[in-house]
Amino acid sequence: MNLTGRNFLTLIDYTPLEIEYLLNLSKDLKLKKKNNIPHEYLKGKNIVLLFEKTSTRTRCAFEVAGSDLGMGVTYLDPGSSQMGKKESIEDTAKVLGRMYDGIEYRGFDQSIVEDLAKNAGVPVWNGLTTEFHPTQMLADILTVQENFGTLKGIKLVFMGDARNNVANSLMIVCAKMGMNFVACAPKSLWPTLDLYIKAKEIAASTGASINFTEDVYEATRNADVIYTDVWVSMGEPAEVWEERIKLLNKYQVNISVMNNANPNAIFLHCLPSFHDLKTSIGKEIYNKFGLKEMEVTDEVFNSSKSKVFDQAENRLHTIKAVMYATMKENNE
C-alpha cells in the first residue's frame, strides 16, 4: 500500500483497503510506543501545524507523533500566522511547502484545507474543519475495532447535532467500512442531502446501512456503539445554546439509553465533554438553564462502558500512522 505524497482531507478520498491499512499501521505504531521501541522513521523531516481553532488532543497528538517519528514540529496558533489576513491561503501554502515536509490545518471551511493541499506541494492533513474531522475518525474506528475485533456489521448510533463535522465524518467512515450508521437527532439537525446521497452510494458497495431517526429508543436498540458530541460546536455563537438545549435535551446519552443498546455496547465521545460542572462553560450553562449534565450524564461518562480515554489516546497512534504513511519514502 503506497500512500506517499497523499493528502488526508476527508475519508471520502480513501478506499476501505487504504483505511484498513492505516488502522493496521496505527496498531503497529501503538505497540512500538507501548514497548518503548524507537520509531524515528522520519528523522530529519519537519512539519508545521496551522491552528485557527484551538485544541488539546489534536495539537498534542500531532506534536508527540511528530517527535516520536523524529521530526521537527512548528506550531502556529491562531494569532501567529498571516494566512487569510495579510497573505492569501495559496501564497501561505507555497511558502510553507518550501520549508516543511508536511502541513496540518485545523480551522474553518473545508475549502481552506483543500486550497492548502492544492498549492503546498507536500502532504496536507485535516485536523478539523467545519465539515469534516477525518483524523478523529481513525481513532474512533480503531477503538471500535479494539473492542469488537471487527468493524463490519457494527451498529454505531450518533446522538446530537448530526450535521456537525464529527457526525458527517462518522457517516462516511461507517459507509466505507461496512458499518451500520444511525443519526439520532431532530430532523432540523440531520446531515445535508448531498452528503447523505454520497454516503448511501458508498454504503451500496460495502454492505453498510445509513439511517436517520428522531426516536432515541428505536435508534439505540441493538446498538454496539453510542456516540455523542457537544451540542454547540467550536466557533458557533454562544446564543445558540438555548435553542440547541431545547432541541437536544431528550437526546442526552444516559444510563437508560445505554441499557437499551446491546449488553456489551460501548460509549464514545470525541471530547471535550460537558458531563459535570467542572468547566467554566458547564457552570455557565447550569446557572442559565439549570443543567448539571448535557450531552452525556456523568454516570455514563465514567462507567465501564465508556471508552473515551482509549479513544483520545488513539488520536496519537492514528495521526502518527497518517503522517508516516503519507511522508515515507516510496522504497520503505
C-alpha positions in Angstrom: 0.0 0.0 0.0 1.6 3.3 -1.1 0.1 6.5 0.3 3.3 8.5 -0.1 2.6 12.1 -1.0 -1.2 11.8 -0.5 -3.2 14.5 1.4 -5.5 13.5 4.2 -8.5 15.8 3.8 -11.6 13.6 4.1 -12.1 9.9 4.2 -14.3 10.2 1.1 -10.9 10.2 -0.7 -9.7 6.9 0.8 -10.8 3.3 0.0 -11.8 0.8 2.6 -8.5 -1.1 2.0 -6.5 2.1 2.5 -8.3 2.9 5.7 -7.7 -0.7 6.9 -4.0 -0.2 6.1 -3.9 2.9 8.2 -5.6 1.1 11.1 -3.1 -1.8 10.9 -0.2 0.7 10.8 -1.7 2.5 13.8 -1.8 -0.8 15.8 1.8 -1.5 14.9 3.0 2.0 16.0 0.9 1.8 19.1 2.6 -1.5 20.0 6.0 0.1 19.4 5.1 3.1 21.6 3.9 0.8 24.4 7.0 -1.3 24.3 9.4 1.7 24.1 10.6 0.6 20.7 12.1 3.7 18.9 10.5 4.5 15.5 12.1 7.7 14.3 11.3 6.8 10.7 11.0 10.4 9.5 14.1 11.8 11.2 15.3 15.0 9.5 11.9 16.0 8.3 9.8 19.0 9.5 6.1 19.7 9.8 4.0 22.7 10.6 0.7 22.8 12.5 -1.6 25.6 11.4 -4.3 26.1 14.1 -7.1 28.6 13.5 -9.1 26.7 16.2 -7.5 25.7 19.5 -7.3 22.1 20.6 -6.0 19.7 23.3 -6.0 16.3 21.7 -5.3 17.3 18.1 -2.3 19.5 18.9 -0.8 17.1 21.5 -1.3 14.1 19.2 0.4 15.8 16.2 3.3 17.2 18.3 4.0 13.9 20.2 3.6 11.8 17.0 6.0 14.1 15.1 8.5 13.9 17.9 8.2 10.1 18.1 8.8 9.9 14.3 11.9 12.0 14.7 10.6 15.2 13.1 10.9 18.8 14.0 7.4 20.4 14.7 6.4 24.0 14.5 3.1 25.1 16.0 1.4 28.3 14.7 -1.5 29.4 16.9 -4.5 31.4 15.6 -2.5 34.7 16.1 0.8 33.6 14.7 0.2 33.3 11.0 -0.7 35.9 8.4 -2.8 33.3 6.4 -6.0 34.8 5.2 -5.2 38.2 6.7 -2.1 39.7 5.1 -1.3 36.7 2.9 -3.6 34.5 0.8 -4.0 30.8 1.6 -2.4 30.0 -1.7 0.7 32.1 -1.0 1.0 30.7 2.5 0.8 27.2 1.2 3.5 27.8 -1.3 5.8 29.3 1.3 5.3 26.6 3.9 5.6 23.9 1.3 9.1 25.1 0.6 10.1 25.0 4.3 8.2 21.9 5.6 7.6 18.3 4.5 4.0 18.3 5.8 1.3 20.7 6.9 -1.6 20.2 9.3 -4.5 22.5 9.3 -7.3 22.9 11.9 -9.9 25.6 11.4 -12.9 26.6 9.5 -14.2 25.9 6.0 -13.1 22.7 4.2 -12.2 24.9 1.2 -9.3 26.3 3.2 -7.6 22.9 3.7 -8.4 22.0 0.1 -6.7 25.2 -1.1 -3.6 24.5 1.1 -3.4 21.0 -0.4 -3.6 22.3 -4.0 -0.8 24.7 -3.5 1.6 23.3 -0.9 3.3 20.5 -2.9 3.7 18.5 0.3 1.1 16.3 2.2 -1.6 18.3 4.0 -3.6 16.8 6.8 -7.1 17.9 8.0 -7.0 18.3 11.8 -10.6 19.5 11.7 -12.8 21.8 9.5 -16.4 22.9 9.8 -17.4 20.0 7.6 -15.1 17.1 8.4 -12.8 15.6 11.1 -11.0 12.6 9.5 -8.2 12.1 12.0 -10.8 11.7 14.7 -12.5 9.0 12.7 -9.4 6.8 12.5 -9.1 7.0 16.3 -12.8 6.2 16.7 -12.9 3.1 14.5 -9.6 1.9 15.9 -11.3 2.0 19.3 -14.3 0.1 17.9 -12.1 -2.5 16.4 -10.1 -2.9 19.6 -13.4 -3.6 21.5 -15.2 -5.8 19.0 -12.4 -7.3 16.8 -14.3 -6.2 13.7 -16.0 -3.2 12.0 -18.2 -5.0 9.5 -21.8 -5.0 10.7 -21.2 -2.9 13.8 -24.1 -0.6 14.6 -23.0 2.9 15.6 -25.5 5.5 16.7 -24.6 9.2 16.8 -26.9 11.2 19.1 -27.0 15.0 18.9 -26.3 17.6 16.2 -26.0 15.2 13.3 -24.9 18.0 10.9 -21.6 18.7 12.6 -18.2 17.6 11.4 -18.0 14.5 13.6 -21.4 13.2 12.6 -20.6 13.9 8.9 -17.4 12.0 9.1 -18.8 9.1 11.1 -21.5 8.6 8.4 -18.8 8.5 5.8 -16.4 6.2 7.6 -19.2 3.8 8.6 -20.3 3.6 5.0 -16.7 2.9 3.9 -16.1 0.2 6.5 -19.4 -1.7 6.1 -20.9 -0.5 9.4 -24.5 0.4 10.2 -24.8 4.1 10.9 -27.8 5.8 12.6 -28.1 9.5 13.1 -30.4 10.1 16.0 -31.4 13.7 16.1 -34.3 16.2 15.3 -34.9 16.4 11.6 -33.6 20.0 11.6 -30.2 18.7 12.6 -29.9 15.8 10.2 -26.9 15.8 7.7 -27.2 17.5 4.3 -28.9 15.6 1.5 -25.8 15.8 -0.7 -23.6 14.1 1.9 -26.3 11.5 2.7 -26.5 10.6 -1.0 -22.7 10.3 -1.2 -22.8 8.0 2.0 -25.6 5.9 0.5 -23.6 5.4 -2.7 -20.5 4.3 -0.7 -22.7 2.0 1.5 -24.2 0.2 -1.5 -20.7 -1.2 -2.3 -19.7 -2.2 1.2 -22.9 -3.6 2.7 -23.2 -0.7 5.2 -26.5 1.0 6.1 -27.3 4.7 6.7 -30.4 5.6 8.6 -31.8 8.7 10.4 -34.4 8.8 13.1 -35.8 11.1 15.8 -36.7 8.2 18.0 -34.0 7.6 20.7 -35.1 4.1 21.7 -35.6 2.9 18.1 -32.1 4.2 17.2 -30.3 2.7 20.1 -32.0 -0.7 20.1 -29.3 -3.4 19.4 -26.6 -0.7 19.1 -22.9 -1.6 19.6 -21.6 1.9 19.9 -23.4 5.0 21.2 -21.5 8.2 20.2 -22.2 11.8 21.1 -20.6 15.2 20.9 -21.1 18.6 22.4 -24.4 20.3 21.4 -22.7 23.5 20.2 -19.6 23.2 18.1 -16.5 25.3 18.4 -16.9 28.6 16.5 -20.7 28.7 16.9 -22.1 31.8 18.8 -23.0 31.3 22.5 -26.5 32.4 21.7 -27.1 29.0 20.1 -27.0 27.2 23.4 -30.7 27.9 24.4 -32.1 26.7 21.1 -29.8 23.7 21.0 -30.6 22.6 24.5 -34.4 22.7 23.7 -33.8 20.6 20.6 -31.4 18.1 22.0 -32.2 17.7 25.7 -34.1 14.4 25.0 -31.0 13.1 23.1 -28.8 13.0 26.1 -26.9 9.8 26.5 -27.9 8.4 29.9 -28.0 5.0 31.5 -31.4 4.3 30.2 -30.1 4.8 26.6 -27.1 2.6 27.3 -29.3 -0.1 28.7 -31.4 -0.1 25.6 -28.3 -1.0 23.5 -26.5 -4.3 23.3 -25.2 -5.6 26.7 -21.6 -5.1 25.5 -22.2 -1.7 23.9 -19.6 1.0 24.4 -19.8 4.8 24.7 -17.7 7.1 22.7 -17.2 10.9 22.7 -14.6 12.9 20.8 -14.2 15.3 23.8 -14.2 17.7 25.4 -17.5 16.7 27.2 -19.9 18.6 29.4 -20.8 15.8 31.9 -20.3 17.7 35.1 -19.8 21.2 36.5 -16.0 21.2 36.4 -15.7 23.6 33.5 -16.5 27.3 33.1 -18.9 26.6 30.3 -20.6 23.8 32.3 -21.1 26.2 35.2 -22.4 28.9 33.0 -24.9 26.6 31.4 -26.0 25.4 34.8 -26.5 29.0 36.0 -28.6 29.9 32.9 -30.5 26.7 32.3 -30.2 24.5 35.4 -28.4 21.6 33.6 -25.8 19.8 35.6 -25.0 17.5 32.6 -25.6 18.0 28.9 -24.9 15.6 26.0 -24.0 12.7 28.4 -24.5 12.0 32.1 -21.6 11.7 34.4 -22.8 8.2 35.2 -22.3 7.0 31.6 -19.2 9.0 31.0 -17.4 7.4 34.0 -18.8 4.0 33.5 -17.0 0.8 32.4 -18.8 1.2 29.0 -17.1 4.5 28.4 -14.0 4.1 26.2 -13.5 7.9 25.7 -9.9 7.9 27.1 -8.8 4.9 25.0 -10.3 6.8 22.1 -8.4 10.0 23.0 -5.1 8.1 23.2 -5.8 6.6 19.8 -5.6 10.0 18.3 -1.9 9.8 18.8 -1.4 6.4 17.2 -3.7 7.1 14.2 -2.3 10.5 13.5 1.2 9.1 13.6 0.1 6.4 11.1 -1.3 9.1 8.7 1.9 11.2 8.8 4.2 8.2 8.4 2.1 6.7 5.6 1.9 9.9 3.6 5.6 11.1 4.2 7.7 7.9 4.0 9.9 7.2 1.0 8.5 5.0 -1.7 11.0 2.3 -1.0 10.3 2.0 2.7 
